[in-house]
Amino acid sequence: SVVQEILQALQKELDLRLCSVHLIDSFYCSQPATFISATLLVTATMLRLELPHVNVLSKIDLLKQYGDLPFELNFFTDMLNLSPLL
């Protein structure tokens, strides 16, 4: 794709080290289905761009407005075991 070509040109010609940053709204932690959707989008983007990436959970201060989380917040940041989401 054109984006991949631009990124490769930046890396090769300008000798830049690139990284993608994906902002995930904290709303997506309110339900397992929306969290899985956001996680799949991040994974697809990472694979498509072929860059290392960092996920950032944004608007964390608004998380209380969405009610109780189905899991503890550290579950969403560590994601070691996804079987409870199914």
Backbone as ProteinMPNN parsed JSONL, in Angstrom:
{"seq_chain_A": "SVVQEILQALQKELDLRLCSVHLIDSFYCSQPATFISATLLVTATMLRLELPHVNVLSKIDLLKQYGDLPFELNFFTDMLNLSPLL", "coords_chain_A": {"N_chain_A": [[0.833, -1.187, 0.0], [0.259, 2.358, -0.249], [0.799, 3.72, 2.096], [2.522, 1.975, 3.431], [4.699, 2.089, 1.68], [5.477, 4.763, 1.974], [6.233, 4.75, 4.682], [8.374, 2.914, 4.588], [10.117, 4.346, 2.946], [10.685, 6.535, 4.572], [12.046, 5.232, 6.612], [14.279, 4.087, 5.286], [15.497, 6.081, 3.581], [15.71, 8.396, 5.161], [16.692, 7.369, 7.434], [15.135, 6.855, 9.746], [13.692, 5.768, 12.841], [10.788, 4.213, 13.346], [7.609, 4.067, 15.017], [4.363, 2.991, 15.784], [1.57, 4.47, 17.395], [-1.244, 3.598, 19.085], [-4.217, 4.861, 20.051], [-6.573, 3.902, 22.365], [-9.823, 4.236, 23.263], [-11.094, 4.414, 26.551], [-13.68, 3.56, 26.817], [-13.959, 1.216, 25.374], [-13.234, -0.762, 27.116], [-15.401, -1.275, 28.606], [-17.129, -3.312, 27.876], [-16.724, -6.754, 27.079], [-16.987, -7.526, 24.326], [-16.616, -5.155, 22.811], [-14.038, -4.573, 23.567], [-12.593, -6.737, 22.506], [-13.046, -6.221, 19.812], [-11.68, -3.752, 19.483], [-9.1, -4.612, 20.1], [-8.587, -6.437, 18.031], [-8.611, -4.672, 15.878], [-6.343, -3.119, 16.46], [-4.372, -5.105, 16.247], [-4.598, -5.822, 13.537], [-3.855, -3.398, 12.352], [-1.221, -3.162, 13.264], [-0.021, -5.368, 12.009], [-0.451, -4.699, 9.35], [0.943, -2.259, 8.977], [3.466, -3.043, 9.656], [5.106, -2.258, 11.785], [6.625, -1.683, 14.998], [4.509, -1.214, 17.832], [2.673, 0.814, 20.188], [0.194, 0.558, 22.567], [-2.153, 2.792, 23.863], [-4.199, 3.538, 26.485], [-6.757, 5.677, 26.472], [-8.505, 8.527, 27.892], [-8.922, 7.675, 30.507], [-9.769, 8.777, 32.834], [-12.488, 9.091, 32.509], [-13.564, 6.642, 32.829], [-15.09, 5.749, 34.997], [-17.629, 6.672, 34.459], [-18.792, 4.829, 32.803], [-19.712, 2.777, 34.286], [-19.34, -0.234, 36.292], [-16.467, -2.184, 35.557], [-16.213, -5.193, 33.621], [-14.024, -6.715, 34.264], [-11.01, -6.448, 36.229], [-8.976, -3.483, 35.931], [-6.25, -3.997, 35.406], [-6.364, -6.381, 34.013], [-7.02, -5.63, 31.403], [-4.782, -4.203, 30.691], [-2.651, -5.995, 30.861], [-3.396, -8.425, 29.558], [-2.889, -11.279, 29.557], [-4.309, -13.656, 29.656], [-6.858, -14.48, 27.679], [-9.122, -16.033, 27.746], [-11.275, -15.573, 29.663], [-12.811, -13.637, 28.363], [-14.307, -14.872, 26.461]], "CA_chain_A": [[0.0, 0.0, 0.0], [0.981, 3.629, -0.318], [1.275, 4.051, 3.444], [3.704, 1.152, 3.682], [5.796, 2.628, 0.88], [5.921, 6.0, 2.63], [6.946, 4.376, 5.908], [9.652, 2.313, 4.202], [10.981, 5.417, 2.444], [11.154, 7.291, 5.74], [13.025, 4.432, 7.34], [15.493, 3.85, 4.511], [16.151, 7.28, 3.058], [15.998, 9.349, 6.233], [17.227, 6.592, 8.548], [14.285, 7.08, 10.914], [13.158, 4.613, 13.572], [9.38, 4.537, 13.497], [6.763, 3.291, 15.91], [2.987, 3.481, 15.73], [0.897, 4.611, 18.687], [-2.684, 3.412, 18.887], [-5.008, 5.322, 21.19], [-7.797, 3.138, 22.556], [-10.718, 4.901, 24.205], [-11.399, 3.55, 27.685], [-15.017, 3.001, 26.631], [-13.855, -0.137, 24.836], [-13.037, -1.698, 28.216], [-16.652, -1.416, 29.347], [-17.752, -4.582, 27.509], [-15.743, -7.637, 26.434], [-17.101, -7.547, 22.861], [-15.991, -3.954, 22.251], [-12.603, -4.679, 23.807], [-12.066, -7.668, 21.503], [-13.072, -5.504, 18.537], [-10.569, -2.791, 19.476], [-7.849, -5.372, 20.085], [-8.4, -6.955, 16.674], [-8.255, -3.538, 15.027], [-4.945, -2.793, 16.751], [-3.54, -6.174, 15.688], [-4.612, -5.681, 12.075], [-3.061, -2.213, 12.019], [0.181, -3.485, 13.518], [0.445, -6.263, 10.954], [-0.505, -3.99, 8.061], [2.005, -1.254, 8.915], [4.745, -3.711, 9.904], [5.875, -1.422, 12.705], [6.335, -1.893, 16.418], [3.473, -0.271, 18.231], [2.361, 1.01, 21.596], [-1.216, 0.823, 22.823], [-2.366, 3.756, 24.942], [-5.586, 3.593, 26.924], [-7.021, 7.103, 26.66], [-9.698, 8.961, 28.628], [-9.066, 6.776, 31.652], [-10.49, 9.5, 33.886], [-13.915, 8.966, 32.253], [-13.923, 5.234, 32.931], [-16.127, 5.561, 36.019], [-18.939, 6.999, 33.889], [-19.303, 3.681, 32.068], [-20.137, 1.763, 35.245], [-18.33, -1.195, 36.718], [-15.818, -2.952, 34.502], [-16.427, -6.638, 33.77], [-12.784, -7.256, 34.814], [-10.141, -5.424, 36.809], [-8.275, -2.696, 34.909], [-4.974, -4.62, 35.034], [-6.634, -7.411, 33.019], [-6.992, -5.006, 30.084], [-3.437, -3.715, 30.379], [-1.722, -7.116, 30.742], [-3.942, -9.35, 28.56], [-2.149, -12.533, 29.511], [-5.235, -14.765, 29.461], [-8.063, -13.938, 27.061], [-10.249, -16.959, 27.826], [-12.459, -15.034, 30.353], [-13.602, -12.799, 27.469], [-15.153, -15.701, 25.587]], "C_chain_A": [[0.876, 1.248, 0.0], [1.555, 3.99, 1.046], [2.521, 3.252, 3.778], [4.912, 1.662, 2.9], [6.353, 3.907, 1.487], [6.724, 5.678, 3.878], [8.304, 3.77, 5.601], [10.625, 3.369, 3.69], [11.529, 6.247, 3.596], [12.231, 6.535, 6.494], [14.343, 4.303, 6.583], [16.22, 5.135, 4.148], [16.535, 8.274, 4.144], [16.559, 8.682, 7.478], [16.454, 6.871, 9.846], [13.885, 5.754, 11.54], [11.719, 4.951, 13.914], [8.677, 3.569, 14.439], [5.353, 3.851, 15.778], [2.408, 3.501, 17.145], [-0.596, 4.538, 18.422], [-3.404, 3.829, 20.167], [-6.312, 4.533, 21.238], [-8.622, 3.847, 23.619], [-11.071, 3.933, 25.329], [-12.803, 2.966, 27.612], [-14.965, 1.549, 26.164], [-13.544, -1.182, 25.897], [-14.339, -1.981, 28.955], [-17.38, -2.724, 29.039], [-16.721, -5.457, 26.802], [-15.804, -7.6, 24.905], [-16.435, -6.327, 22.228], [-14.477, -3.974, 22.453], [-11.959, -5.613, 22.788], [-12.018, -6.987, 20.137], [-11.907, -4.526, 18.428], [-9.227, -3.5, 19.4], [-7.565, -5.943, 18.698], [-8.029, -5.845, 15.699], [-6.788, -3.148, 15.22], [-4.009, -3.832, 16.128], [-3.468, -6.074, 14.167], [-3.763, -4.495, 11.626], [-1.575, -2.494, 12.188], [0.737, -4.368, 12.404], [0.499, -5.561, 9.607], [0.644, -2.994, 7.914], [3.397, -1.859, 9.096], [5.678, -2.844, 10.744], [5.642, -1.886, 14.131], [5.3, -0.862, 16.86], [3.301, -0.252, 19.741], [0.871, 1.29, 21.691], [-1.337, 1.755, 24.009], [-3.857, 3.796, 25.246], [-5.9, 5.044, 27.28], [-8.33, 7.322, 27.414], [-9.979, 8.072, 29.828], [-9.812, 7.455, 32.796], [-12.01, 9.399, 33.714], [-14.429, 7.542, 32.455], [-15.04, 4.985, 33.936], [-17.523, 5.855, 35.49], [-19.576, 5.806, 33.185], [-19.791, 2.567, 32.984], [-18.986, 0.832, 35.601], [-17.768, -1.956, 35.52], [-16.1, -4.435, 34.701], [-15.206, -7.348, 34.36], [-12.019, -6.107, 35.453], [-9.366, -4.724, 35.697], [-6.961, -3.347, 34.484], [-5.167, -5.785, 34.059], [-6.508, -6.83, 31.612], [-5.601, -4.51, 29.711], [-2.454, -4.86, 30.192], [-2.131, -8.091, 29.644], [-3.148, -10.645, 28.437], [-3.048, -13.72, 29.202], [-6.544, -14.214, 28.928], [-9.28, -14.849, 27.191], [-11.437, -16.418, 28.625], [-13.344, -14.145, 29.461], [-14.584, -13.604, 26.644], [-16.384, -16.204, 26.281]], "O_chain_A": [[2.085, 1.179, 0.224], [2.668, 4.505, 1.139], [3.472, 3.789, 4.346], [6.029, 1.662, 3.416], [7.567, 4.11, 1.511], [7.78, 6.267, 4.108], [9.285, 4.076, 6.278], [11.822, 3.297, 3.967], [12.702, 6.619, 3.596], [13.208, 7.123, 6.958], [15.413, 4.402, 7.184], [17.422, 5.261, 4.381], [17.577, 8.923, 4.053], [16.865, 9.353, 8.463], [17.048, 7.093, 10.901], [13.757, 4.743, 10.85], [11.46, 5.873, 14.686], [9.094, 2.426, 14.626], [5.176, 5.064, 15.672], [2.727, 2.648, 17.974], [-1.142, 5.315, 17.638], [-3.223, 3.225, 21.224], [-7.063, 4.503, 20.264], [-8.164, 4.034, 24.746], [-11.319, 2.754, 25.075], [-13.089, 1.973, 28.28], [-15.829, 0.747, 26.52], [-13.585, -2.377, 25.607], [-14.375, -2.837, 29.838], [-18.167, -3.196, 29.859], [-15.926, -4.953, 26.009], [-14.761, -7.641, 24.254], [-15.757, -6.457, 21.209], [-13.725, -3.462, 21.624], [-10.888, -5.309, 22.262], [-11.054, -7.159, 19.39], [-11.228, -4.475, 17.403], [-8.317, -3.04, 18.712], [-6.42, -5.931, 18.244], [-7.221, -6.055, 14.794], [-6.079, -2.882, 14.249], [-2.98, -3.481, 15.551], [-2.396, -6.226, 13.581], [-3.039, -4.583, 10.634], [-0.765, -2.106, 11.346], [1.843, -4.135, 11.916], [1.405, -5.81, 8.812], [1.25, -2.896, 6.847], [4.394, -1.241, 8.724], [6.868, -2.714, 10.455], [4.58, -2.423, 14.444], [5.237, 0.238, 16.31], [3.72, -1.161, 20.457], [0.346, 2.15, 20.984], [-0.703, 1.541, 25.043], [-4.673, 4.059, 24.362], [-5.381, 5.578, 28.26], [-9.148, 6.413, 27.55], [-11.131, 7.755, 30.126], [-10.418, 6.783, 33.631], [-12.747, 9.602, 34.678], [-15.617, 7.281, 32.266], [-15.858, 4.088, 33.734], [-18.504, 5.337, 36.023], [-20.792, 5.785, 32.994], [-20.236, 1.524, 32.507], [-17.829, 1.075, 35.259], [-18.497, -2.321, 34.598], [-16.214, -4.89, 35.839], [-15.327, -8.45, 34.894], [-12.342, -4.938, 35.242], [-9.127, -5.31, 34.641], [-6.589, -3.259, 33.314], [-4.229, -6.145, 33.347], [-5.946, -7.473, 30.725], [-5.28, -4.411, 28.527], [-1.5, -4.715, 29.429], [-1.28, -8.536, 28.874], [-2.78, -11.053, 27.335], [-2.617, -14.681, 28.565], [-7.271, -13.543, 29.661], [-10.374, -14.463, 26.779], [-12.565, -16.779, 28.289], [-14.512, -13.927, 29.784], [-15.589, -13.069, 26.178], [-17.189, -16.912, 25.676]]}, "name": "protein", "num_of_chains": 1, "seq": "SVVQEILQALQKELDLRLCSVHLIDSFYCSQPATFISATLLVTATMLRLELPHVNVLSKIDLLKQYGDLPFELNFFTDMLNLSPLL"}
